[in-house]
Amino acid sequence: MSQQLEAQLKQHFDLDSFRHGQKQIIDSVLGRKDVLALMPTGGGKSLCFQLPAMLSDGITLVISPLIALMNDQVQSLQKLGLPAGCIHSGMSVDEKKVVFSDLKAAQSFLLYISPERVQQANFLTWFREQNINLIAIDEAHCVSQWGHDFRPEYAQISELRKLKPEVPIIGLTATATPLVKKDIIRQLGLKKPIEHVYGFYRPNLYYQVEFCDDEYDKQTYVLGAVKQTPEGRILIYCGTRKGAEEWAEYLSAKSHSASFYHAGLSPRERKEIEQKYASGEIRILAATNAFGMGIDHPDVRLVVHTQVPGNLESYYQEIGRAGRDGLDSTCLLVYSKKDKGLQSFFIQTSKAESRIKNMRWEALDAMINYAEGSECRHADILTYFKDSNRIKSCGHCDTCDPKSVRRIKPIVGSSLGGPAPKPKKKKKKGWQPDPSFTPEQNAWVEEIRAWRKDYASSQDIPAFMVFSDKTLRDLVSKMPLTVDELGYVYGLGDAKIEAFGEELILEVRQLWD
C-alpha cells in the first residue's frame, strides 16, 4: 500500500515523498474514518485530503475560510491537471456555471466553498443530491469558541454531518489545544475520530524571547534583527493598527524600506500590499494579525512579535510562517510589562460570555508564562500541542543555547538616532541564581524547579503551565507551610492549589526539614 500511495503521489502531484505525518493521515482518510489532523503551518495539510480525493469517485467538499486561499489552491491543482474548482461570493454567475459544468464532467472533483455557503438552504438541497465522498474542514479550530479564532459562520457545518452521516469528515488545523480538539470533535459531530498530531518541531527555527524595559529597548532589538537579516522576507507582527504603521515608519526612517498591513486598509489596498510582498517588491512588512492566514512564502527569514500575543496558538501560527523552505530563520518576541495590559484590554472589552473570557485569561497567562519561564522553547511547544513526537531539549533555542550564533543582538547608540544611552545590563538566558536570595534559597529554587518539571511531566503539560518563574521566586521568598498559605503566593489561584497544593506543600516542608 505504501508503494502504491507514493506512486500516486508522484503521478498526481509530482512529489517524490510524503512529509512527516502525511501518509499516516491519508491512510486514515482512505480507511473511511473521521479524522482530526493537527499539523503546523506549512506542514502540508492540504495534501491529506487532496490525494484521497484523486483516488476516489465523487466530490471532495473542502470548506475554507479565505477566498484568496481557495483561489490559490484551486489554481495549483488545475496547473497539475487535477479537477478542482471553488464557489464564492467574488465570482460571477457565468464563472460559477463553468465550475458546476466541470464538476459534472469529472469522475473525481475537489470543490472549495466558504463556511457561509453552508448556511444557504439552496446549497443544502444541492448537497443532499450529490455523491459526496469526503468533507474536509480547513482551519477547523474556527468552529470552537475555545479557540483563538472562533468564527460564528462555522457553527452550521455540523448540518452536513446530519444530512450525510455516512460521509467521513477530516478536520484540519495548525493550532488546537486538547480543550479545543475536544470541542472540534463535538461541534463537527465526528464519530470516534482518529487523531493525528505531527510536525510541530521545526529545528530550522531559532526561538528567542527578550524582555524589554520600554519601547526604546524594543527598537534596539528590532533594528538589530532587521540588520542581521539582510536576505529574505521579514514579517513584523504588531498588536494594533497604529503600531503597524509606526513600526513601518520607524524602519523606513532607518533606511529599511517597510510597509504596513491591517484590517483598516481597503480591500484594494490590502490586495496590492499582499501582491507586492509576494513578488518581493516589499521585503519588510509590519502587520497586525489580519495578515497571515493562508499566506505561504518560503523565504520568510525573520518573524518578529513586537508585543505578546493573546495566546500560544496565535503565536505559534504566526511564527510558523518563518523558514518554510527549511532554511535557518529566526522568531523573535520582544515584550514589556504593558503588553499584557493591551491584551487584557482586548479581553475586557470583548462581548464574549464570561466562560469564554475566563478561557482567554488562562490562555494569556500561559503565553506570558511561556515568555518568562520556558525550560526549552521547542520542547514546551511540542508538549503544549501534544505532538506525537516529543523532545526533552532542542539544544538550539535561546534558553538551551543562549550563546548561539543565531541569536539576535540589539543595536544601540547612534544607529537609533539621538544620544547613545548607557548600555543596559541584559538578563542572562536560562535560569540564573537570584542575587537577592541566599545560597540556601537558590538551592530551594532548584529543588522546586525539579518538582515542577516532574509534576508537569506526570500531567503531560509544559512546566510553565504549572506555574511561572515569577511564581517560583515568590514561593521561595514566602516558603508557605500550609495549603491555605499558598493562596498568598503570586500566580497560585484556587484551581492550581486544588490540583497540586498538597503535593507542593509536602515538597516545601521537606526543604525546611
Kinemage of the C-alpha trace (Angstrom):
@kinemage 1
@onewidth
@group {chain A} dominant
@subgroup {mainchain}
@vectorlist {calphas} color= white
{ca met a 1} P 0.000 0.000 0.000
{ca ser a 2} L 2.868 2.361 0.858
{ca gln a 3} L 4.496 1.969 -2.558
{ca gln a 4} L 1.139 2.417 -4.281
{ca leu a 5} L 0.492 5.662 -2.413
{ca glu a 6} L 3.929 7.011 -3.261
{ca ala a 7} L 3.333 6.127 -6.915
{ca gln a 8} L 0.024 8.024 -6.799
{ca leu a 9} L 1.755 10.929 -5.087
{ca lys a 10} L 4.259 11.117 -7.933
{ca gln a 11} L 1.611 10.644 -10.616
{ca his a 12} L -0.840 13.277 -9.400
{ca phe a 13} L 1.348 15.803 -7.566
{ca asp a 14} L 4.848 15.156 -8.958
{ca leu a 15} L 6.203 14.689 -5.422
{ca asp a 16} L 8.743 12.005 -4.545
{ca ser a 17} L 7.892 11.512 -0.868
{ca phe a 18} L 5.450 12.415 1.888
{ca arg a 19} L 6.170 14.977 4.573
{ca his a 20} L 6.181 13.893 8.183
{ca gly a 21} L 2.729 12.603 9.180
{ca gln a 22} L 1.050 12.995 5.794
{ca lys a 23} L 0.965 9.303 4.907
{ca gln a 24} L -0.468 8.279 8.285
{ca ile a 25} L -3.268 10.827 7.944
{ca ile a 26} L -4.012 9.809 4.360
{ca asp a 27} L -4.179 6.141 5.396
{ca ser a 28} L -6.853 7.043 7.959
{ca val a 29} L -8.841 9.069 5.413
{ca leu a 30} L -8.706 6.259 2.857
{ca gly a 31} L -9.934 3.918 5.591
{ca arg a 32} L -13.189 5.952 5.596
{ca lys a 33} L -12.675 7.108 9.187
{ca asp a 34} L -13.373 10.521 10.682
{ca val a 35} L -10.029 12.257 11.224
{ca leu a 36} L -8.750 15.222 13.218
{ca ala a 37} L -5.322 16.287 11.967
{ca leu a 38} L -3.032 18.839 13.566
{ca met a 39} L -0.044 19.873 11.501
{ca pro a 40} L 1.849 23.149 11.782
{ca thr a 41} L 1.591 25.998 9.327
{ca gly a 42} L 3.377 24.901 6.165
{ca gly a 43} L 3.242 21.219 7.153
{ca gly a 44} L 1.280 20.107 4.093
{ca lys a 45} L -2.242 19.669 5.465
{ca ser a 46} L -3.977 20.159 2.108
{ca leu a 47} L -2.381 17.072 0.558
{ca cys a 48} L -4.063 14.966 3.254
{ca phe a 49} L -7.434 15.448 1.532
{ca gln a 50} L -6.285 16.280 -1.995
{ca leu a 51} L -4.604 12.933 -2.659
{ca pro a 52} L -7.522 10.846 -1.284
{ca ala a 53} L -9.840 12.942 -3.488
{ca met a 54} L -7.939 11.804 -6.579
{ca leu a 55} L -8.165 8.158 -5.505
{ca ser a 56} L -11.953 8.057 -5.001
{ca asp a 57} L -15.004 8.741 -7.115
{ca gly a 58} L -17.267 11.641 -6.226
{ca ile a 59} L -16.887 15.109 -4.754
{ca thr a 60} L -14.490 16.068 -2.011
{ca leu a 61} L -16.053 19.139 -0.404
{ca val a 62} L -13.482 21.493 1.135
{ca ile a 63} L -14.660 24.240 3.477
{ca ser a 64} L -12.092 27.032 3.689
{ca pro a 65} L -12.395 30.472 5.321
{ca leu a 66} L -10.458 32.621 2.846
{ca ile a 67} L -11.243 33.335 -0.794
{ca ala a 68} L -7.563 34.024 -1.541
{ca leu a 69} L -6.612 30.657 -0.091
{ca met a 70} L -9.295 28.838 -2.089
{ca asn a 71} L -8.233 30.510 -5.333
{ca asp a 72} L -4.581 29.721 -4.686
{ca gln a 73} L -5.181 26.016 -4.022
{ca val a 74} L -7.552 25.598 -6.975
{ca gln a 75} L -5.072 27.263 -9.333
{ca ser a 76} L -2.280 24.997 -8.077
{ca leu a 77} L -4.430 21.891 -8.591
{ca gln a 78} L -5.518 22.953 -12.063
{ca lys a 79} L -1.895 23.537 -13.081
{ca leu a 80} L -1.290 19.904 -12.186
{ca gly a 81} L -4.212 18.927 -14.392
{ca leu a 82} L -6.378 17.911 -11.427
{ca pro a 83} L -10.159 18.586 -11.471
{ca ala a 84} L -10.901 21.314 -8.946
{ca gly a 85} L -12.929 24.489 -8.551
{ca cys a 86} L -14.312 26.889 -5.988
{ca ile a 87} L -17.558 28.744 -5.414
{ca his a 88} L -17.515 32.048 -3.545
{ca ser a 89} L -19.113 35.486 -3.453
{ca gly a 90} L -16.410 37.079 -5.582
{ca met a 91} L -17.390 35.056 -8.675
{ca ser a 92} L -19.835 35.937 -11.435
{ca val a 93} L -22.781 33.696 -12.313
{ca asp a 94} L -21.027 32.584 -15.507
{ca glu a 95} L -17.878 31.648 -13.594
{ca lys a 96} L -19.912 29.528 -11.206
{ca lys a 97} L -21.655 27.787 -14.110
{ca val a 98} L -18.266 26.761 -15.504
{ca val a 99} L -17.331 25.189 -12.162
{ca phe a 100} L -20.548 23.143 -11.975
{ca ser a 101} L -20.116 22.083 -15.598
{ca asp a 102} L -16.572 20.876 -14.879
{ca leu a 103} L -17.818 19.101 -11.765
{ca lys a 104} L -20.469 17.127 -13.695
{ca ala a 105} L -17.906 16.034 -16.276
{ca ala a 106} L -15.352 14.790 -13.745
{ca gln a 107} L -15.168 11.412 -12.075
{ca ser a 108} L -13.435 12.955 -9.054
{ca phe a 109} L -13.586 16.638 -8.099
{ca leu a 110} L -12.313 18.935 -5.351
{ca leu a 111} L -14.872 21.664 -4.652
{ca tyr a 112} L -13.911 24.529 -2.345
{ca ile a 113} L -16.599 26.606 -0.632
{ca ser a 114} L -16.764 29.124 2.221
{ca pro a 115} L -18.435 28.257 5.555
{ca glu a 116} L -21.079 30.934 4.883
{ca arg a 117} L -22.392 28.934 1.908
{ca val a 118} L -23.338 26.050 4.218
{ca gln a 119} L -25.947 28.355 5.782
{ca gln a 120} L -27.825 28.693 2.488
{ca ala a 121} L -30.892 26.456 2.018
{ca asn a 122} L -30.349 26.028 -1.731
{ca phe a 123} L -26.813 24.768 -1.133
{ca leu a 124} L -28.002 22.192 1.410
{ca thr a 125} L -30.597 20.971 -1.109
{ca trp a 126} L -27.873 20.602 -3.735
{ca phe a 127} L -25.556 18.888 -1.240
{ca arg a 128} L -28.176 16.277 -0.346
{ca glu a 129} L -28.420 15.184 -4.005
{ca gln a 130} L -24.663 14.862 -4.685
{ca asn a 131} L -22.219 11.972 -4.487
{ca ile a 132} L -20.052 13.378 -1.708
{ca asn a 133} L -17.002 11.241 -0.959
{ca leu a 134} L -15.273 13.310 1.753
{ca ile a 135} L -15.802 16.544 3.685
{ca ala a 136} L -12.635 18.458 4.608
{ca ile a 137} L -12.840 21.302 7.136
{ca asp a 138} L -9.790 23.555 6.855
{ca glu a 139} L -8.868 25.784 9.828
{ca ala a 140} L -11.145 23.555 11.930
{ca his a 141} L -10.262 25.414 15.152
{ca cys a 142} L -12.567 28.203 13.905
{ca val a 143} L -15.540 26.027 14.896
{ca ser a 144} L -14.608 26.143 18.594
{ca gln a 145} L -15.469 29.021 20.904
{ca trp a 146} L -12.490 27.919 22.995
{ca gly a 147} L -10.153 28.549 20.062
{ca his a 148} L -8.176 31.697 19.317
{ca asp a 149} L -10.033 32.438 16.080
{ca phe a 150} L -13.677 31.442 16.585
{ca arg a 151} L -15.945 32.224 13.616
{ca pro a 152} L -19.722 32.011 14.055
{ca glu a 153} L -20.221 31.037 10.397
{ca tyr a 154} L -18.535 27.704 11.147
{ca ala a 155} L -21.366 26.769 13.509
{ca gln a 156} L -23.628 25.454 10.704
{ca ile a 157} L -21.086 22.996 9.293
{ca ser a 158} L -22.470 20.247 11.529
{ca glu a 159} L -25.590 20.280 9.307
{ca leu a 160} L -23.567 18.451 6.659
{ca arg a 161} L -22.986 15.547 9.042
{ca lys a 162} L -26.724 15.347 9.746
{ca leu a 163} L -27.595 15.283 6.037
{ca lys a 164} L -24.964 12.675 5.123
{ca pro a 165} L -23.889 10.851 8.291
{ca glu a 166} L -22.095 8.148 6.298
{ca val a 167} L -19.620 10.568 4.655
{ca pro a 168} L -16.307 10.788 6.542
{ca ile a 169} L -15.065 14.171 7.746
{ca ile a 170} L -11.498 15.351 8.198
{ca gly a 171} L -10.886 18.432 10.327
{ca leu a 172} L -7.516 20.118 9.814
{ca thr a 173} L -5.837 22.845 11.828
{ca ala a 174} L -2.382 24.125 12.682
{ca thr a 175} L -3.212 25.047 16.273
{ca ala a 176} L -5.507 23.418 18.804
{ca thr a 177} L -5.107 22.696 22.492
{ca pro a 178} L -6.608 19.493 23.942
{ca leu a 179} L -9.663 21.508 25.021
{ca val a 180} L -10.137 22.902 21.514
{ca lys a 181} L -9.647 19.447 19.965
{ca lys a 182} L -12.461 18.050 22.089
{ca asp a 183} L -14.707 20.941 21.104
{ca ile a 184} L -13.943 20.483 17.392
{ca ile a 185} L -14.931 16.822 17.668
{ca arg a 186} L -18.180 17.758 19.418
{ca gln a 187} L -19.097 20.670 17.151
{ca leu a 188} L -18.480 18.758 13.920
{ca gly a 189} L -20.100 15.572 15.178
{ca leu a 190} L -17.013 13.470 14.463
{ca lys a 191} L -17.509 9.776 15.258
{ca lys a 192} L -14.575 8.232 17.138
{ca pro a 193} L -12.110 10.226 15.044
{ca ile a 194} L -8.537 9.120 14.584
{ca glu a 195} L -6.379 11.963 15.927
{ca his a 196} L -3.051 12.827 14.313
{ca val a 197} L -0.708 15.457 15.767
{ca tyr a 198} L 2.530 15.827 13.816
{ca gly a 199} L 5.354 18.105 12.909
{ca phe a 200} L 5.371 20.911 15.467
{ca tyr a 201} L 9.142 20.609 15.902
{ca arg a 202} L 10.901 22.773 13.336
{ca pro a 203} L 14.628 22.693 14.060
{ca asn a 204} L 15.452 25.311 11.413
{ca leu a 205} L 13.677 27.955 13.523
{ca tyr a 206} L 15.535 29.756 16.303
{ca tyr a 207} L 13.150 30.916 19.046
{ca gln a 208} L 14.245 33.968 21.020
{ca val a 209} L 12.300 35.957 23.628
{ca glu a 210} L 13.550 39.223 25.128
{ca phe a 211} L 12.029 41.237 27.968
{ca cys a 212} L 12.336 44.970 27.261
{ca asp a 213} L 12.023 47.858 29.701
{ca asp a 214} L 10.395 50.207 27.190
{ca glu a 215} L 9.775 50.927 23.502
{ca tyr a 216} L 13.327 52.182 23.000
{ca asp a 217} L 14.582 48.847 24.267
{ca lys a 218} L 12.327 47.075 21.755
{ca gln a 219} L 13.666 49.236 18.954
{ca thr a 220} L 17.235 48.157 19.729
{ca tyr a 221} L 16.262 44.539 19.167
{ca val a 222} L 14.004 45.006 16.156
{ca leu a 223} L 16.543 47.180 14.348
{ca gly a 224} L 19.233 44.657 15.238
{ca ala a 225} L 17.083 41.824 13.914
{ca val a 226} L 16.471 43.607 10.613
{ca lys a 227} L 20.155 44.463 10.152
{ca gln a 228} L 21.155 40.883 10.925
{ca thr a 229} L 18.677 39.585 8.312
{ca pro a 230} L 19.964 41.029 5.016
{ca glu a 231} L 18.185 38.486 2.805
{ca gly a 232} L 14.685 37.038 2.555
{ca arg a 233} L 11.365 38.444 3.701
{ca ile a 234} L 10.734 39.912 7.141
{ca leu a 235} L 7.367 39.908 8.902
{ca ile a 236} L 6.815 42.093 11.962
{ca tyr a 237} L 3.622 41.449 13.933
{ca cys a 238} L 2.136 44.337 15.906
{ca gly a 239} L -0.704 44.427 18.424
{ca thr a 240} L -2.546 47.407 16.908
{ca arg a 241} L -3.074 49.117 13.565
{ca lys a 242} L -1.317 52.216 14.847
{ca gly a 243} L 1.615 50.083 15.926
{ca ala a 244} L 1.952 48.545 12.461
{ca glu a 245} L 2.052 51.987 10.854
{ca glu a 246} L 4.549 53.317 13.409
{ca trp a 247} L 6.938 50.375 13.036
{ca ala a 248} L 6.851 50.691 9.229
{ca glu a 249} L 7.565 54.416 9.533
{ca tyr a 250} L 10.357 53.839 12.062
{ca leu a 251} L 12.167 51.214 9.975
{ca ser a 252} L 11.791 53.252 6.795
{ca ala a 253} L 13.360 56.212 8.603
{ca lys a 254} L 16.315 53.937 9.417
{ca ser a 255} L 16.850 53.192 5.720
{ca his a 256} L 14.963 49.889 5.777
{ca ser a 257} L 12.046 50.352 3.391
{ca ala a 258} L 8.971 48.834 5.036
{ca ser a 259} L 5.227 48.836 4.509
{ca phe a 260} L 2.259 48.092 6.796
{ca tyr a 261} L -0.871 45.952 6.617
{ca his a 262} L -4.005 45.875 8.781
{ca ala a 263} L -7.780 45.483 8.544
{ca gly a 264} L -8.281 49.253 8.385
{ca leu a 265} L -6.997 49.338 4.813
{ca ser a 266} L -9.396 48.980 1.904
{ca pro a 267} L -9.668 45.577 0.160
{ca arg a 268} L -7.848 47.060 -2.834
{ca glu a 269} L -5.001 48.350 -0.665
{ca arg a 270} L -4.662 45.040 1.175
{ca lys a 271} L -4.578 43.065 -2.072
{ca glu a 272} L -1.958 45.402 -3.522
{ca ile a 273} L 0.275 45.004 -0.469
{ca glu a 274} L -0.161 41.220 -0.483
{ca gln a 275} L 0.905 41.095 -4.140
{ca lys a 276} L 3.927 43.335 -3.568
{ca tyr a 277} L 5.012 41.247 -0.578
{ca ala a 278} L 4.535 38.048 -2.599
{ca ser a 279} L 6.597 39.393 -5.514
{ca gly a 280} L 9.377 40.649 -3.239
{ca glu a 281} L 8.779 44.318 -4.054
{ca ile a 282} L 8.080 44.729 -0.323
{ca arg a 283} L 10.649 42.895 1.817
{ca ile a 284} L 9.668 44.127 5.288
{ca leu a 285} L 6.037 44.161 6.336
{ca ala a 286} L 4.699 45.394 9.683
{ca ala a 287} L 1.255 43.902 10.195
{ca thr a 288} L -1.482 43.054 12.644
{ca asn a 289} L -2.835 39.519 12.846
{ca ala a 290} L -5.134 40.446 9.941
{ca phe a 291} L -2.228 39.324 7.757
{ca gly a 292} L -1.198 35.732 7.510
{ca met a 293} L -3.835 33.014 7.222
{ca gly a 294} L -3.169 31.129 4.007
{ca ile a 295} L -0.047 33.175 3.253
{ca asp a 296} L 2.690 30.831 2.075
{ca his a 297} L 6.089 32.341 1.273
{ca pro a 298} L 9.098 30.018 1.555
{ca asp a 299} L 11.787 32.584 2.378
{ca val a 300} L 10.486 34.475 5.424
{ca arg a 301} L 13.797 34.616 7.291
{ca leu a 302} L 12.573 36.626 10.269
{ca val a 303} L 9.285 36.887 12.170
{ca val a 304} L 9.206 39.488 14.940
{ca his a 305} L 6.478 39.975 17.527
{ca thr a 306} L 6.669 43.490 18.956
{ca gln a 307} L 4.100 42.616 21.645
{ca val a 308} L 2.966 39.482 23.422
{ca pro a 309} L 0.101 37.812 21.504
{ca gly a 310} L -3.052 36.819 23.363
{ca asn a 311} L -2.282 33.087 23.332
{ca leu a 312} L 0.248 30.477 22.289
{ca glu a 313} L -1.952 29.233 19.455
{ca ser a 314} L -1.806 32.593 17.664
{ca tyr a 315} L 1.883 32.963 18.451
{ca tyr a 316} L 2.807 29.557 17.053
{ca gln a 317} L 0.685 30.003 13.950
{ca glu a 318} L 2.356 33.351 13.216
{ca ile a 319} L 5.955 32.263 13.833
{ca gly a 320} L 5.167 29.219 11.691
{ca arg a 321} L 5.376 31.472 8.641
{ca ala a 322} L 9.149 31.593 9.015
{ca gly a 323} L 11.509 29.263 7.186
{ca arg a 324} L 9.054 27.186 5.192
{ca asp a 325} L 11.854 26.320 2.776
{ca gly a 326} L 13.662 24.532 5.605
{ca leu a 327} L 16.481 27.085 5.861
{ca asp a 328} L 17.527 28.745 9.122
{ca ser a 329} L 15.166 31.501 10.217
{ca thr a 330} L 14.589 33.446 13.429
{ca cys a 331} L 11.473 34.070 15.505
{ca leu a 332} L 11.966 36.982 17.902
{ca leu a 333} L 9.490 38.122 20.558
{ca val a 334} L 10.188 41.414 22.317
{ca tyr a 335} L 7.789 42.287 25.107
{ca ser a 336} L 7.356 44.601 28.071
{ca lys a 337} L 5.068 44.790 31.091
{ca lys a 338} L 2.495 46.966 29.329
{ca asp a 339} L 1.933 44.326 26.610
{ca lys a 340} L -0.184 42.291 28.984
{ca gly a 341} L -2.271 45.407 29.565
{ca leu a 342} L -3.093 45.629 25.860
{ca gln a 343} L -4.222 42.002 25.671
{ca ser a 344} L -6.150 42.443 28.920
{ca phe a 345} L -7.970 45.410 27.351
{ca phe a 346} L -8.955 43.260 24.369
{ca ile a 347} L -10.407 40.627 26.713
{ca gln a 348} L -12.180 43.097 28.992
{ca thr a 349} L -13.854 44.945 26.107
{ca ser a 350} L -14.856 41.733 24.334
{ca lys a 351} L -18.582 40.947 24.129
{ca ala a 352} L -17.893 37.245 24.692
{ca glu a 353} L -19.653 35.470 27.532
{ca ser a 354} L -17.855 35.103 30.851
{ca arg a 355} L -16.741 31.486 30.373
{ca ile a 356} L -15.051 32.425 27.078
{ca lys a 357} L -13.374 35.417 28.724
{ca asn a 358} L -12.094 33.192 31.518
{ca met a 359} L -10.594 30.858 28.926
{ca arg a 360} L -8.882 33.817 27.259
{ca trp a 361} L -7.434 34.976 30.589
{ca glu a 362} L -5.971 31.497 31.115
{ca ala a 363} L -4.563 31.474 27.579
{ca leu a 364} L -2.943 34.872 28.128
{ca asp a 365} L -1.390 33.687 31.387
{ca ala a 366} L 0.045 30.663 29.562
{ca met a 367} L 1.524 32.940 26.894
{ca ile a 368} L 3.120 35.221 29.492
{ca asn a 369} L 4.469 32.249 31.449
{ca tyr a 370} L 5.960 30.784 28.265
{ca ala a 371} L 7.705 34.078 27.550
{ca glu a 372} L 9.023 34.420 31.080
{ca gly a 373} L 9.915 30.879 32.030
{ca ser a 374} L 10.259 28.288 29.299
{ca glu a 375} L 12.582 25.353 30.041
{ca cys a 376} L 13.080 24.810 26.284
{ca arg a 377} L 11.115 26.789 23.703
{ca his a 378} L 10.694 23.915 21.241
{ca ala a 379} L 10.099 21.177 23.811
{ca asp a 380} L 7.425 23.222 25.578
{ca ile a 381} L 5.617 23.902 22.287
{ca leu a 382} L 5.614 20.180 21.448
{ca thr a 383} L 4.175 19.304 24.858
{ca tyr a 384} L 1.626 22.116 24.768
{ca phe a 385} L 0.184 20.886 21.476
{ca lys a 386} L 0.606 17.189 22.401
{ca asp a 387} L 2.768 16.407 19.376
{ca ser a 388} L 3.203 12.681 18.734
{ca asn a 389} L 6.983 13.133 18.849
{ca arg a 390} L 8.455 14.929 21.871
{ca ile a 391} L 11.925 16.083 22.824
{ca lys a 392} L 13.374 16.980 26.220
{ca ser a 393} L 15.615 19.735 24.927
{ca cys a 394} L 16.239 21.149 21.441
{ca gly a 395} L 19.725 22.442 22.186
{ca his a 396} L 19.361 25.465 19.923
{ca cys a 397} L 16.720 27.903 21.299
{ca asp a 398} L 17.563 30.932 23.429
{ca thr a 399} L 17.172 29.036 26.709
{ca cys a 400} L 19.065 25.913 25.594
{ca asp a 401} L 21.844 27.752 23.755
{ca pro a 402} L 21.982 31.399 24.863
{ca lys a 403} L 25.352 31.909 23.101
{ca ser a 404} L 24.108 30.694 19.725
{ca val a 405} L 25.463 32.482 16.666
{ca arg a 406} L 21.842 32.718 15.521
{ca arg a 407} L 20.918 34.889 18.487
{ca ile a 408} L 19.710 38.403 17.617
{ca lys a 409} L 21.786 41.112 19.267
{ca pro a 410} L 20.447 44.607 19.971
{ca ile a 411} L 21.664 47.641 18.035
{ca val a 412} L 22.328 50.568 20.387
{ca gly a 413} L 23.807 54.032 20.145
{ca ser a 414} L 23.831 56.342 17.146
{ca ser a 415} L 22.103 53.802 14.913
{ca leu a 416} L 18.875 54.597 16.735
{ca gly a 417} L 19.263 58.356 16.483
{ca gly a 418} L 19.829 60.815 19.307
{ca pro a 419} L 22.336 60.493 22.152
{ca ala a 420} L 23.516 56.996 22.954
{ca pro a 421} L 22.085 55.851 26.299
{ca lys a 422} L 24.089 53.949 28.855
{ca pro a 423} L 24.057 50.287 27.850
{ca lys a 424} L 21.511 48.294 29.811
{ca lys a 425} L 22.509 45.129 31.533
{ca lys a 426} L 20.539 42.347 29.914
{ca lys a 427} L 19.210 39.357 31.755
{ca lys a 428} L 21.054 36.146 31.007
{ca lys a 429} L 19.041 33.431 29.350
{ca gly a 430} L 18.109 30.264 31.166
{ca trp a 431} L 17.650 30.020 34.909
{ca gln a 432} L 20.194 32.063 36.883
{ca pro a 433} L 20.674 32.232 40.662
{ca asp a 434} L 18.769 35.180 42.133
{ca pro a 435} L 21.337 37.613 43.651
{ca ser a 436} L 18.774 38.721 46.239
{ca phe a 437} L 18.481 35.148 47.553
{ca thr a 438} L 20.803 33.377 49.960
{ca pro a 439} L 22.678 30.312 48.668
{ca glu a 440} L 20.189 28.180 50.585
{ca gln a 441} L 17.228 29.900 48.895
{ca asn a 442} L 18.759 29.406 45.451
{ca ala a 443} L 19.181 25.731 46.294
{ca trp a 444} L 15.471 25.630 47.222
{ca val a 445} L 14.661 27.173 43.844
{ca glu a 446} L 16.443 24.320 42.069
{ca glu a 447} L 14.611 21.723 44.140
{ca ile a 448} L 11.178 23.237 43.445
{ca arg a 449} L 12.043 23.663 39.768
{ca ala a 450} L 12.804 19.946 39.635
{ca trp a 451} L 9.478 19.187 41.360
{ca arg a 452} L 7.654 21.457 38.866
{ca lys a 453} L 9.279 19.655 35.943
{ca asp a 454} L 8.375 16.217 37.327
{ca tyr a 455} L 4.790 17.266 38.041
{ca ala a 456} L 4.429 18.755 34.554
{ca ser a 457} L 5.730 15.526 33.037
{ca ser a 458} L 3.219 13.477 35.026
{ca gln a 459} L 0.378 15.667 33.696
{ca asp a 460} L 1.788 15.831 30.156
{ca ile a 461} L 1.893 19.631 30.193
{ca pro a 462} L 4.806 22.071 29.805
{ca ala a 463} L 6.360 23.267 33.067
{ca phe a 464} L 5.341 26.888 32.518
{ca met a 465} L 1.686 25.827 32.758
{ca val a 466} L 2.228 24.562 36.310
{ca phe a 467} L 3.432 27.966 37.451
{ca ser a 468} L 5.763 30.656 36.152
{ca asp a 469} L 9.288 31.513 37.220
{ca lys a 470} L 7.877 34.638 38.886
{ca thr a 471} L 5.651 32.389 40.992
{ca leu a 472} L 8.637 30.183 41.755
{ca arg a 473} L 10.625 33.122 43.121
{ca asp a 474} L 7.680 34.341 45.225
{ca leu a 475} L 7.172 30.821 46.547
{ca val a 476} L 10.780 30.638 47.726
{ca ser a 477} L 10.540 34.123 49.250
{ca lys a 478} L 7.471 33.165 51.323
{ca met a 479} L 8.012 29.420 51.758
{ca pro a 480} L 4.428 28.645 52.895
{ca leu a 481} L 3.932 25.612 55.127
{ca thr a 482} L 0.171 25.128 54.704
{ca val a 483} L -2.147 24.865 51.751
{ca asp a 484} L -4.003 27.980 52.927
{ca glu a 485} L -0.762 29.978 52.861
{ca leu a 486} L -0.264 29.073 49.181
{ca gly a 487} L -3.098 31.498 48.418
{ca tyr a 488} L -0.717 34.380 49.204
{ca val a 489} L 1.822 33.289 46.574
{ca tyr a 490} L 1.757 35.180 43.278
{ca gly a 491} L 0.077 33.244 40.477
{ca leu a 492} L -1.372 30.408 42.568
{ca gly a 493} L -5.155 30.551 42.329
{ca asp a 494} L -7.778 28.193 43.707
{ca ala a 495} L -7.705 25.814 40.731
{ca lys a 496} L -3.946 25.264 40.914
{ca ile a 497} L -3.936 24.933 44.680
{ca glu a 498} L -6.684 22.331 44.480
{ca ala a 499} L -4.825 20.441 41.726
{ca phe a 500} L -1.394 20.173 43.346
{ca gly a 501} L -1.313 22.296 46.514
{ca glu a 502} L -0.869 19.409 48.945
{ca glu a 503} L 1.945 17.872 46.875
{ca leu a 504} L 3.708 21.219 46.658
{ca ile a 505} L 3.437 21.840 50.400
{ca leu a 506} L 4.988 18.431 51.089
{ca glu a 507} L 7.920 19.418 48.870
{ca val a 508} L 8.328 22.770 50.644
{ca arg a 509} L 8.188 21.165 54.099
{ca gln a 510} L 10.914 18.710 53.140
{ca leu a 511} L 13.151 21.653 52.246
{ca trp a 512} L 12.618 23.134 55.703
{ca asp a 513} L 13.479 19.847 57.434
